[in-house]
Amino acid sequence: MAKYILGIDQSTQGTKVLLFDEKGKAVCRVDKGHRQIVDERGWVEHDPEEIWKNLLEVTKELLTETKVDSKDIAAVGISNQRETSVAWNKESGKPVYNAIVWQCARGAAICQRLDKDGFGEKVKAHTGLALSPYFSAAKLAWIIENVGEAKSLMDEDKLAVGTMDSWLVYKLTGGKMHKTDFSNASRTELFNINSLKWDEEICNAFGIKASALPEVCDSNALYGTTDFGGLFETAVPIHGVFGDSHAALYGQGCHLPGMIKATYGTGSSVMMNIGEKPISSQKGLVTSLAWSLDGKPEYVLEGNINYTGASITWLKDNVELIESAAETAALAKKANPVDKTYFVPAFSGLGAPYWDSEATGLFTGITRVTGKAELVRAVVDSIAYQISDIATLMEEESGKTLKGLRVDGGPTRNDYLMQFQADILDRPVEVPDSEELSAMGAAYAAGISVGIYENKKVFDGISRISYVSGMSQDRRDQLKSGWESSIRRTLART
């Protein structure tokens, strides 16, 4: 009997493949980065063909490194960077343009046009999302409006559009399947979260034919089979597809209403399971599908942050204050505790709960004695402040008491950040022994579907480190007041 599950995590910075054994433990990981194509306007793109090529390369390397026979792989699960949008020719399989990345706000004018026409409230009511260039709809509309081939192909019903999971499923199945799951569909701003169908009225408003969109399936459905372009001796089923944040929520075991997690990546997603009925946020959060498993959809409240881990990358690559992300914890601990420097990382606008696509970044509180350590600490602290803001809002809007925060992603290795997160939120922060929760969530869903894993047992095997607040309430209030003042100053400049 096949005993391994292959988990794919196609993320903003690169593509990872992980091999999970029959107990759900990751036994090997291989990854490869792809180019971040950024122009002088701050528009961000990826080459979808490069990502596909990288997926094949890392999968081949994993098989070589582990010496695992492909016949021993029972199924594949996919998690993917959400909102990033791609359009391709259904017949040739060739992209008509680079993928437009979730960070890219080039669709702002399209959203402004629709908002001026009074369409914003309808978008929120139907899709659970604020009208914003952050989501896929405006990105796909931009391609259709600005790439001549895209419009002509769509008119001839030869255009396929979707998020990165759809692109990979299409390529993995040799062009046979154009599918997505409920979690990814709910992040496009084209999917009606009440009727659970593509919303024809919203699609028409963005100038996108619903026939170009993928078939929406359960997150643990069968998405077809793949031999990875001839790499595997026999084809294996693709049996799990989730947006990366949803996969992490599932992998964290947040399966009950009120459970909450934060994924620390290039940006961050804070997500709360709210159960079988949607809750409409009045304070800047969005409502999405968590997933649909075996025909049972569940919902989440979510807040998205554009720049968290990417702020650390900026410190390293652009400002050159650090040589590696690993330095930030020691520098933050070394900073003067009375320094009042704050940093608002609005590199390409602010996401939830502010939704200001015109906002730009800001340091405040700098004095003559502010130095490298204080600047670095301010950038690291900004991650915790943003996540705390959203988690607190979720508690208010859901009416559910927040007992703790489950976290994942590379920055969770930073013990200073994790302790400060617990301090500023005043709740325990739980870090699992695995960083790869997105790939793990998709792989576990696939493994359960094909009978490799038992549902509860595989999640019980996850161990966690807990960080508990040691900060006084007076100090917490003082710090949060300074952060809120910095946010107000940022918003006042737009």
HELIX and SHEET records of a PDB file:
HELIX    1   1 PRO A   48  THR A   66  1                                  19    
HELIX    2   2 SER A   70  ASP A   72  5                                   3    
HELIX    3   3 ALA A  108  LYS A  116  1                                   9    
HELIX    4   4 GLY A  120  THR A  127  1                                   8    
HELIX    5   5 SER A  136  ASN A  146  1                                  11    
HELIX    6   6 GLY A  148  ASP A  155  1                                   8    
HELIX    7   7 MET A  164  LEU A  172  1                                   9    
HELIX    8   8 PHE A  182  ALA A  185  1                                   4    
HELIX    9   9 GLU A  200  PHE A  206  1                                   7    
HELIX   10  10 ALA A  210  ALA A  212  5                                   3    
HELIX   11  11 ASP A  244  GLY A  251  1                                   8    
HELIX   12  12 GLY A  309  ASP A  317  1                                   9    
HELIX   13  13 GLU A  327  LYS A  334  1                                   8    
HELIX   14  14 LYS A  372  SER A  398  1                                  27    
HELIX   15  15 GLY A  410  ARG A  413  5                                   4    
HELIX   16  16 ASP A  415  LEU A  425  1                                  11    
HELIX   17  17 LEU A  437  SER A  449  1                                  13    
HELIX   18  18 ASN A  455  ASP A  460  1                                   6    
HELIX   19  19 GLN A  473  ALA A  492  1                                  20    
SHEET    1   A 6 ALA A  26  GLY A  33  0                                        
SHEET    2   A 6 GLY A  14  PHE A  20 -1                                        
SHEET    3   A 6 TYR A   4  GLN A  10 -1                                        
SHEET    4   A 6 ILE A  73  ASN A  80  1                                        
SHEET    5   A 6 VAL A 236  GLY A 243  1                                        
SHEET    6   A 6 THR A 225  THR A 226 -1                                        
SHEET    1   B 3 ILE A  37  VAL A  38  0                                        
SHEET    2   B 3 VAL A  44  HIS A  46 -1                                        
SHEET    3   B 3 ALA A  99  ILE A 100 -1                                        
SHEET    1   C 2 SER A  85  ASN A  89  0                                        
SHEET    2   C 2 LEU A 159  THR A 163 -1                                        
SHEET    1   D 2 LYS A 179  ASP A 181  0                                        
SHEET    2   D 2 GLU A 215  CYS A 217  1                                        
SHEET    1   E 2 PHE A 191  ASN A 192  0                                        
SHEET    2   E 2 LYS A 197  TRP A 198 -1                                        
SHEET    1   F 7 VAL A 286  LEU A 293  0                                        
SHEET    2   F 7 LYS A 296  ILE A 305 -1                                        
SHEET    3   F 7 SER A 268  GLY A 275 -1                                        
SHEET    4   F 7 ILE A 260  TYR A 264 -1                                        
SHEET    5   F 7 LEU A 405  ASP A 408  1                                        
SHEET    6   F 7 VAL A 429  PRO A 432  1                                        
SHEET    7   F 7 ARG A 464  TYR A 467 -1                                        
SHEET    1   G 2 TYR A 342  VAL A 344  0                                        
SHEET    2   G 2 LEU A 362  THR A 364 -1                                        
END                                                                             
